[in-house]
Amino acid sequence: MTASEPTFRIEESAPESVDGDTHPLLAALYQGRVFKLPPTMESLQLVAGAHAILEHELGSEMRAAHARIGEDAHFQAIGRARRIFYLERAFQRHAMRITQSLGLDIARIAFDPIRIRVIQSGGHANPRAQAVYYPHRDVWYGHPASLITVWIPLDDLPEDETFVFHPAKWSEPVPNDSEIFDYDEWVSKGWGLKIGWQNKNDGLEARYPGVTEAMDPGPAVGFSCARGETLLFSGQHFHRTLPQTKGRTRLSLDFRIVQIDDVEAGHGAPNVDNRSRGSALVDYARGIDLVEDLDD
């Protein structure tokens, strides 16, 4: 499936129809459209579950916990929460229910489980966290062209506390070193990097793909969002996280999905510059394995 550079805006309702064999929502995402959908029962249940875990680890004032308990304790607490979100069956079921609520057939879906994203105030000045702020495409990490990212904030966030897209680079290559990323090597020494930030020095020692020379990414398009809203976008989008500067931590969850038959048929967004090696698909969970769980 091919796509041209979109006239970019973040839409607040899913498409009713798109020509072609692929599901209408997925086809629109492969064309570069981005959707910010209202909170649903499923997304709010996920957010409530995440808040319960984080409040247990960090206390009720979660967004200020790094200043209250100190950087080391905060890192360890978030590391424990990361493992729960990524590995526990209950959170896998949350991801599948959200996917199902989008009208997708979960028996045909594989997903990269839930991760928590933690952007601390002033974190952009920490050398260990520099990779968090690299502008990038998600597909640079061994994902297929049909990758869709599902992003959900845990709190109401203004535009300057989220991230930005650079839609001018949707169909244009950017200078990058994605060829350094080999998924098999990435996980060969354990699942710490897969789950995310289990070692404080990962940001200094791991090889994260990024832009390799100065370039103009074009206009930045941002957004505000409410707790439990669901942002959907293709892994092809070139985007970057904004620094936090207000003394509070940004907390969000995301997971990634692919429709298996689209992968097999070669459908997806255009690949203009992804040279990463290996395939993260070998470790994706399969929705078909959770179908019976969703009826419980």
Phi, psi and omega in degrees: 000131180255164180209147175256166182298128184280157162282111201268129167206153178270118187267152186247016171212147182282155181289147177275327181202146173217135181297145175125175183276339183283151177308138185306317180296314181295318180300319179294320178294322178295340177272359176101002178285148180237137183236132172245105189259149183299159175302145177236169175305318183293316182290324180289328174295319176298314181298317179297318177297320179293318178300320180298316178296313184290324177294325176296321183278325193242348187091175188291329179269069188298322187286347177248007188296327183300325179282329184280318187255351179094156187296316183295313180296322179296316180298316181295319180295316178294323178300319177295318179295321179304315182297320179296310183298322185281322192258332189283138183301325182301319180283332172296321177295321176303314181299319181291323178294321177296317178300316179297322181294343177278359180089012180267149180276105187294339177294344180253007186250140166243148183218147174270114195299177190293137171235147172265137177251127187234111180245104184280152173296127182079002183297337180294344178269358181268116181303330180292339183255007188300327182295335180299331187261003177296130167295141189196171165248141180297331181292347179292355182252038175077025179258156181283166181295342180270011181297134173237131177262134177247114187241131185225120179281147178271352181215164171293129184231131173286170185301325184279007178241020180242238176210175185231149172260150172242081189295341178298339182261010178305313184246014179243136177291149171242149179294122184209166179243041180301341179294344178286343186269120175237115186301319182298319177292323183302320184256005186293335182256020180121178187262008182303313180288331178295313179289323178109124166050056173268346180235129185298336182267003180303322181294338178265328189259329182282153180263106179258129179292148180199187179284139189254352177207160181299137180202159177267111182281355184085182183302146176261131180245116181251189183196153166262168180202158178255155176310126176086355173294156183241117177260128180241129177206155179289146175294351177283340185296134175276121186209167180210148178282141176271144175297147172267132183226013187253012178081012180223154183270138172271127180239129177211164176240149169212158169215165184236144182230153169222144171272122192299318182289336173291321175299313183295327181272355180079019177279152178151188178287162178292140174264108183256341184200012181278119179237018179296156186245161183076181182217122176291346182301334182296337181250006174292146170279154181254127181301329182298333180285345182253359184303314181294326180298324185291344179271353183284000000 
